[in-house]
Amino acid sequence: MKIPKFLMGDHSNHPDDIFIIHTEYPRFIINLIDDDIEFLEDLRGLEEDDLAGETAILIEEASAFYDEQIKEYDAE
């Protein structure tokens, strides 16, 4: 099975939050409401500047993924 790079997630205890799950390294869950990120990988040993730059790009990609998904839902 090929898992998509991004998945949308929701949780009934957090109905106002928008969760995007990034399934590739570094795997993480981001809440687009406040850009809170929880990494699912051990990132010790990585350069902080590299991680910050990569994270910024991934946040933009996650946001773009969400926007595309919402456009598809609205079109239906």
Buried (B, 14 or more C-beta within 10 A) or exposed (E): EEEEEBBBEEEEEEEEBBBBBBEEEBEBBBBBEEEEBEBEEEEEEEEEEEEEEBBEEBBEBBBEBBEEBEEEEEEE
